[in-house]
């Protein structure tokens, strides 16, 4: 509504000079279901978590950058402590431009669950998909174990091995949305790392994972280069703690 637009213009005119970490792009939307409070959210961490609420846009694993109160035509801007600290810290690692994104890059997204099949991954291999992004369960797990009655899981594991061996990049995020991808906790996560699946040590959303993977593939990075860049905090998307 009008308050969002007013607050966005106020932020552009009177907000701090962007540091490049979390604040290069922001989403300015209501911070509650009522009028009067607008939240300035980091574009690299924000997600729409409700289909219709006014305060549907919220940052994941991060805090808002600021809030703007609107009262009778008067605007008051308040920076959060976490953002104030960022402004005094290091600048971003990566300088992103629209031309950094290669429109020919193909990334397949697959959801970990009972309908994940090995032939889907083989399709990605045979049809030139440079990346596969898995929406894993919990801490970022995939159905790879076969207790004796799940041969399809063996097929998934074999297909992933073939895909990575053929030069593809396989990354896992979490369907939980909030929380980290942590593949060291359970043996299945450690097995995934041994397969060459990336994702461990990250604190960003599936949507950000897709954008980051597209960016890194567009740069022509391979294997270990992508693995190294994946855990970096390029523009504020991967905070060290949440």
TIZA-999318 format. One record per residue (C-alpha): x, y, z; residue number from 0. Coordinates in steps of 0.001 Angstrom, whole numbers. Example, Ala and Ser with C-alpha at 12.3 -4.5 7.8 and 13.67 -1.06 7.14 Angstrom:
+---------+---------+---------+-----+
!      px !      py !      pz !   n !
+---------+---------+---------+-----+
!   12300 !   -4500 !    7800 !   0 !
!   13670 !   -1060 !    7140 !   1 !
+---------+---------+---------+-----+
This chain:
+---------+---------+---------+-----+
!      px !      py !      pz !   n !
+---------+---------+---------+-----+
!       0 !       0 !       0 !   0 !
!     879 !    3656 !     256 !   1 !
!    2833 !    3245 !    3491 !   2 !
!    5181 !     722 !    1906 !   3 !
!    5914 !    3100 !    -966 !   4 !
!    6389 !    6082 !    1341 !   5 !
!    8766 !    4103 !    3546 !   6 !
!   10708 !    2800 !     531 !   7 !
!   11287 !    6328 !    -770 !   8 !
!   12257 !    7493 !    2716 !   9 !
!   14783 !    4647 !    3022 !  10 !
!   16274 !    5423 !    -391 !  11 !
!   16598 !    9103 !     472 !  12 !
!   17631 !    9005 !    4115 !  13 !
!   18839 !    5485 !    4853 !  14 !
!   22545 !    4747 !    5385 !  15 !
!   24854 !    4297 !    2438 !  16 !
!   24689 !     584 !    1581 !  17 !
!   27617 !   -1492 !    2774 !  18 !
!   26950 !   -4184 !     186 !  19 !
!   26380 !   -6781 !    2914 !  20 !
!   22650 !   -7644 !    3112 !  21 !
!   21538 !   -4161 !    2082 !  22 !
!   22238 !   -3749 !   -1643 !  23 !
!   18643 !   -4775 !   -2306 !  24 !
!   15924 !   -4513 !     307 !  25 !
!   12254 !   -5425 !     560 !  26 !
!   10180 !   -2727 !    2227 !  27 !
!    6905 !   -4142 !    3537 !  28 !
!    4647 !   -3996 !    6574 !  29 !
!    6214 !   -5318 !    9766 !  30 !
!    2867 !   -6272 !   11270 !  31 !
!    -742 !   -6681 !   10275 !  32 !
!   -1491 !   -3092 !   11258 !  33 !
!    -646 !     262 !    9724 !  34 !
!    2227 !    2362 !   10937 !  35 !
!    5219 !       5 !   11112 !  36 !
!    7251 !    -847 !    8024 !  37 !
!   10112 !   -3347 !    8033 !  38 !
!   13264 !   -2962 !    5936 !  39 !
!   14273 !   -6527 !    5110 !  40 !
!   17537 !   -7778 !    3549 !  41 !
!   16845 !   -8825 !     -23 !  42 !
!   19269 !  -11745 !     194 !  43 !
!   17379 !  -13306 !    3106 !  44 !
!   13736 !  -12305 !    2738 !  45 !
!   10943 !  -14735 !    1949 !  46 !
!    7185 !  -14451 !    1534 !  47 !
!    5888 !  -16808 !    4208 !  48 !
!    2167 !  -16186 !    3892 !  49 !
!     -80 !  -15887 !     859 !  50 !
!   -2136 !  -12926 !    2075 !  51 !
!    -895 !  -11337 !    5327 !  52 !
!     352 !   -7773 !    5161 !  53 !
!    3496 !   -8806 !    7033 !  54 !
!    4061 !  -11839 !    4818 !  55 !
!    7659 !  -10896 !    3961 !  56 !
!   10121 !  -11875 !    6682 !  57 !
!   13897 !  -12403 !    6765 !  58 !
!   15036 !  -15997 !    7278 !  59 !
!   17928 !  -16697 !    9663 !  60 !
!   18545 !  -12951 !    9829 !  61 !
!   16990 !   -9840 !   11353 !  62 !
!   15382 !   -6889 !    9586 !  63 !
!   17787 !   -4070 !    8811 !  64 !
!   15548 !   -1359 !   10174 !  65 !
!   11998 !    -257 !   10794 !  66 !
!   10197 !    2902 !    9778 !  67 !
!    7301 !    4177 !   11851 !  68 !
!    4681 !    6337 !   10181 !  69 !
!    2540 !    8449 !   12470 !  70 !
!     415 !   11267 !   11145 !  71 !
!    2766 !   11978 !    8288 !  72 !
!    5899 !   11862 !   10447 !  73 !
!    8447 !    9143 !    9697 !  74 !
!   10935 !    7729 !   12191 !  75 !
!   13657 !    5337 !   11049 !  76 !
!   15356 !    2978 !   13516 !  77 !
!   18257 !     711 !   12569 !  78 !
!   18502 !   -2676 !   14260 !  79 !
!   21600 !   -3368 !   16348 !  80 !
!   22643 !   -6205 !   14039 !  81 !
!   22540 !   -3939 !   10990 !  82 !
!   24379 !   -1134 !   12761 !  83 !
!   27161 !   -3605 !   13520 !  84 !
!   27258 !   -4718 !    9884 !  85 !
!   27699 !   -1145 !    8722 !  86 !
!   30887 !    -977 !   10782 !  87 !
!   32212 !   -4295 !    9481 !  88 !
!   33716 !   -5621 !    6287 !  89 !
!   32275 !   -4954 !    2853 !  90 !
!   30874 !   -7672 !     665 !  91 !
!   33070 !  -10178 !   -1167 !  92 !
!   31288 !  -10326 !   -4528 !  93 !
!   30279 !   -7530 !   -6873 !  94 !
!   27149 !   -8748 !   -8619 !  95 !
!   25772 !   -7361 !  -11856 !  96 !
!   22892 !   -8613 !  -14019 !  97 !
!   25435 !   -9616 !  -16648 !  98 !
!   26925 !  -12108 !  -14159 !  99 !
!   23991 !  -14424 !  -14879 ! 100 !
!   24237 !  -16721 !  -17894 ! 101 !
!   20744 !  -17324 !  -19272 ! 102 !
!   21854 !  -20662 !  -20725 ! 103 !
!   22547 !  -22189 !  -17305 ! 104 !
!   20109 !  -24991 !  -16456 ! 105 !
!   19423 !  -26026 !  -12861 ! 106 !
!   17046 !  -28804 !  -11865 ! 107 !
!   15281 !  -28589 !   -8501 ! 108 !
!   14231 !  -31830 !   -6812 ! 109 !
!   12419 !  -32418 !   -3529 ! 110 !
!   13712 !  -35117 !   -1190 ! 111 !
!   10845 !  -37462 !    -456 ! 112 !
!    9140 !  -40684 !   -1525 ! 113 !
!    8909 !  -39618 !   -5159 ! 114 !
!   12568 !  -38738 !   -5683 ! 115 !
!   13818 !  -41137 !   -8349 ! 116 !
!   17230 !  -41835 !   -9799 ! 117 !
!   16038 !  -41411 !  -13377 ! 118 !
!   15245 !  -37754 !  -12650 ! 119 !
!   18903 !  -37161 !  -11854 ! 120 !
!   20052 !  -39164 !  -14874 ! 121 !
!   17790 !  -36939 !  -16980 ! 122 !
!   19677 !  -33914 !  -15624 ! 123 !
!   22978 !  -35574 !  -16556 ! 124 !
!   21916 !  -36496 !  -20079 ! 125 !
!   20300 !  -33151 !  -20835 ! 126 !
!   23054 !  -30795 !  -19789 ! 127 !
!   21794 !  -29484 !  -16466 ! 128 !
!   24868 !  -27899 !  -14910 ! 129 !
!   23370 !  -28005 !  -11425 ! 130 !
!   20867 !  -29944 !   -9348 ! 131 !
!   19450 !  -28320 !   -6233 ! 132 !
!   17913 !  -30786 !   -3793 ! 133 !
!   15392 !  -29588 !   -1230 ! 134 !
!   16496 !  -31909 !    1557 ! 135 !
!   14693 !  -32859 !    4742 ! 136 !
!   15715 !  -31643 !    8184 ! 137 !
!   19356 !  -30649 !    8241 ! 138 !
!   19635 !  -31287 !    4501 ! 139 !
!   19228 !  -35026 !    4111 ! 140 !
!   18372 !  -37106 !    1062 ! 141 !
!   16802 !  -40596 !     917 ! 142 !
!   19933 !  -42598 !     154 ! 143 !
!   19739 !  -45358 !    2773 ! 144 !
!   18332 !  -48763 !    1864 ! 145 !
!   17334 !  -50813 !    4934 ! 146 !
!   16431 !  -53697 !    2635 ! 147 !
!   13124 !  -52538 !    1219 ! 148 !
!   14069 !  -49331 !    -597 ! 149 !
!   16068 !  -50221 !   -3725 ! 150 !
!   15026 !  -46899 !   -5251 ! 151 !
!   17279 !  -45168 !   -2719 ! 152 !
!   20256 !  -47117 !   -4046 ! 153 !
!   19318 !  -45877 !   -7504 ! 154 !
!   19178 !  -42282 !   -6282 ! 155 !
!   22618 !  -42577 !   -4707 ! 156 !
!   24087 !  -44163 !   -7821 ! 157 !
!   22529 !  -41498 !  -10037 ! 158 !
!   23943 !  -38695 !   -7902 ! 159 !
!   27373 !  -40306 !   -8075 ! 160 !
!   27115 !  -40505 !  -11869 ! 161 !
!   25901 !  -36930 !  -12108 ! 162 !
!   28733 !  -35495 !  -10036 ! 163 !
!   31240 !  -37749 !  -11794 ! 164 !
!   30009 !  -36349 !  -15093 ! 165 !
!   30818 !  -32795 !  -14023 ! 166 !
!   27471 !  -31768 !  -12544 ! 167 !
!   27159 !  -29775 !   -9332 ! 168 !
!   24793 !  -31211 !   -6717 ! 169 !
!   23747 !  -29002 !   -3809 ! 170 !
!   21345 !  -29606 !    -946 ! 171 !
!   19245 !  -27041 !     913 ! 172 !
!   16521 !  -27625 !    3502 ! 173 !
!   12765 !  -27763 !    3116 ! 174 !
!   12513 !  -26482 !    6688 ! 175 !
!   13326 !  -22987 !    5350 ! 176 !
!   14621 !  -21743 !    8722 ! 177 !
!   17786 !  -23137 !   10261 ! 178 !
!   21107 !  -24331 !    8863 ! 179 !
!   22127 !  -27067 !    6485 ! 180 !
!   24347 !  -29175 !    8720 ! 181 !
!   25608 !  -32438 !    7261 ! 182 !
!   28033 !  -33368 !   10035 ! 183 !
!   25435 !  -34297 !   12658 ! 184 !
!   24235 !  -37641 !   11270 ! 185 !
!   26020 !  -40331 !    9301 ! 186 !
!   23728 !  -39897 !    6302 ! 187 !
!   24816 !  -36266 !    6016 ! 188 !
!   28458 !  -37276 !    6171 ! 189 !
!   27797 !  -39891 !    3492 ! 190 !
!   26309 !  -37180 !    1285 ! 191 !
!   29439 !  -35094 !    1669 ! 192 !
!   31571 !  -38077 !     681 ! 193 !
!   29476 !  -38355 !   -2482 ! 194 !
!   30420 !  -34776 !   -3287 ! 195 !
!   27098 !  -33124 !   -2461 ! 196 !
!   27556 !  -29486 !   -1415 ! 197 !
!   25492 !  -27475 !    1042 ! 198 !
!   26990 !  -28119 !    4467 ! 199 !
!   27593 !  -25021 !    6557 ! 200 !
!   25030 !  -22708 !    4977 ! 201 !
!   22312 !  -20550 !    6511 ! 202 !
!   20299 !  -19328 !    3542 ! 203 !
!   16962 !  -20212 !    1986 ! 204 !
!   16275 !  -22545 !    -947 ! 205 !
!   15499 !  -19540 !   -3141 ! 206 !
!   18820 !  -17908 !   -2308 ! 207 !
!   20518 !  -21252 !   -2920 ! 208 !
!   19113 !  -21273 !   -6440 ! 209 !
!   20300 !  -17734 !   -7171 ! 210 !
!   23744 !  -18357 !   -5687 ! 211 !
!   24202 !  -21589 !   -7630 ! 212 !
!   23164 !  -19848 !  -10850 ! 213 !
!   25662 !  -17064 !  -10172 ! 214 !
!   28582 !  -19397 !   -9441 ! 215 !
!   27868 !  -21560 !  -12476 ! 216 !
!   27636 !  -18423 !  -14617 ! 217 !
!   31168 !  -17529 !  -13553 ! 218 !
!   32365 !  -20829 !  -14977 ! 219 !
!   33474 !  -22174 !  -11607 ! 220 !
!   33901 !  -25912 !  -11204 ! 221 !
!   34001 !  -28492 !   -8411 ! 222 !
!   36236 !  -27271 !   -5604 ! 223 !
!   35861 !  -23642 !   -6668 ! 224 !
!   32096 !  -23794 !   -6221 ! 225 !
!   32496 !  -25737 !   -2971 ! 226 !
!   34702 !  -22968 !   -1600 ! 227 !
!   32469 !  -20123 !   -2767 ! 228 !
!   29318 !  -21867 !   -1567 ! 229 !
!   30148 !  -21417 !    2116 ! 230 !
!   31390 !  -17843 !    1743 ! 231 !
!   29257 !  -14862 !    2683 ! 232 !
!   29370 !  -13119 !    -686 ! 233 !
!   26760 !  -10395 !    -178 ! 234 !
!   25426 !  -11106 !    3291 ! 235 !
!   23426 !  -14200 !    2374 ! 236 !
!   25347 !  -16601 !    4636 ! 237 !
!   25812 !  -15182 !    8144 ! 238 !
!   28258 !  -17020 !   10370 ! 239 !
!   25659 !  -17419 !   13108 ! 240 !
!   21876 !  -17418 !   13290 ! 241 !
+---------+---------+---------+-----+
